[in-house]
């Protein structure tokens, strides 16, 4: 069951594939905005993705375009050095558009 907040274990030396499906919306006057973000995860070369979370509701501040930032974000309370590798980052309007050539 997808919940708004779940954790996954990231294993050193193993790729973790993540797919995000997002419909950007602003808060409407009648509060009926229907935006969402689905997050799907596949680890260790598994055949299928598992839905990790689904968050619904408005997800834009105003009419300006949203941006997507990818990185390892930590507060100053975690001073250790970390290495974050990523590859094959793609954006598409359909899931079929995400497929590798």
C-alpha positions as CSV (number, residue, x, y, z in Angstrom):
1,X,0.0,0.0,0.0
2,X,1.7,3.3,-1.1
3,X,1.9,5.8,1.8
4,X,3.2,9.4,1.7
5,X,6.4,8.5,3.6
6,X,8.3,5.3,3.3
7,X,12.0,4.4,3.5
8,X,14.0,2.0,1.4
9,X,17.3,0.5,2.0
10,X,20.0,1.6,-0.4
11,X,22.7,-1.1,-0.7
12,X,26.3,0.0,-1.5
13,X,27.4,-1.2,-4.9
14,X,23.8,-1.9,-6.1
15,X,21.9,0.3,-8.5
16,X,18.5,1.6,-7.4
17,X,16.1,2.7,-10.2
18,X,13.6,5.3,-9.4
19,X,10.6,6.5,-11.6
20,X,8.6,9.6,-10.7
21,X,5.2,10.2,-12.3
22,X,4.1,13.8,-11.5
23,X,1.1,15.9,-12.5
24,X,1.9,19.5,-11.5
25,X,-1.1,21.6,-10.3
26,X,-1.6,24.8,-8.3
27,X,-4.1,25.2,-5.4
28,X,-7.4,26.0,-7.1
29,X,-9.9,28.5,-5.6
30,X,-12.3,25.7,-4.6
31,X,-9.3,23.6,-3.2
32,X,-10.0,20.8,-5.7
33,X,-6.5,20.7,-7.2
34,X,-5.8,17.1,-8.3
35,X,-2.0,17.0,-8.6
36,X,0.0,14.0,-7.6
37,X,3.4,12.4,-7.4
38,X,3.9,8.6,-7.7
39,X,7.3,7.1,-6.9
40,X,8.3,3.7,-8.1
41,X,11.5,1.9,-7.1
42,X,13.4,-1.1,-8.4
43,X,16.6,-2.3,-6.7
44,X,19.3,-4.8,-7.4
45,X,18.2,-5.6,-11.0
46,X,14.8,-6.8,-10.1
47,X,12.4,-7.3,-13.0
48,X,9.6,-5.1,-11.7
49,X,9.1,-1.7,-10.0
50,X,7.3,-1.4,-6.7
51,X,5.2,1.7,-5.9
52,X,6.8,3.3,-2.9
53,X,4.5,6.3,-2.4
54,X,1.7,8.4,-3.8
55,X,1.1,12.0,-2.7
56,X,-1.9,13.9,-3.9
57,X,-2.9,17.6,-3.9
58,X,-1.5,20.8,-5.3
59,X,2.3,20.8,-5.7
60,X,3.1,24.1,-7.4
61,X,3.5,27.4,-5.6
62,X,2.3,29.6,-8.5
63,X,2.2,29.6,-12.3
64,X,5.9,29.5,-12.7
65,X,7.4,26.2,-14.0
66,X,8.7,23.7,-11.5
67,X,12.2,22.4,-11.4
68,X,13.5,19.0,-10.6
69,X,16.8,18.7,-8.6
70,X,18.7,15.5,-8.1
71,X,21.3,15.1,-5.4
72,X,22.2,14.0,-1.9
73,X,20.8,16.5,0.5
74,X,21.8,16.4,4.2
75,X,21.8,18.9,7.0
76,X,25.0,20.1,8.7
77,X,24.4,17.6,11.5
78,X,25.6,14.9,9.1
79,X,29.2,15.9,8.3
80,X,30.4,12.6,6.8
81,X,31.5,12.4,3.2
82,X,29.1,10.6,0.8
83,X,29.3,9.7,-2.9
84,X,26.2,9.7,-5.0
85,X,26.3,8.2,-8.6
86,X,23.5,8.6,-11.0
87,X,23.0,7.9,-14.6
88,X,20.5,7.7,-17.4
89,X,18.4,10.4,-16.0
90,X,15.5,11.0,-18.4
91,X,12.3,13.0,-18.6
92,X,9.4,12.1,-20.8
93,X,5.7,12.8,-21.3
94,X,4.9,9.1,-21.3
95,X,6.4,6.0,-19.7
96,X,7.2,4.6,-23.1
97,X,9.4,7.7,-23.6
98,X,11.6,6.6,-20.7
99,X,12.7,3.4,-22.3
100,X,16.3,3.1,-23.4
101,X,17.0,3.0,-27.1
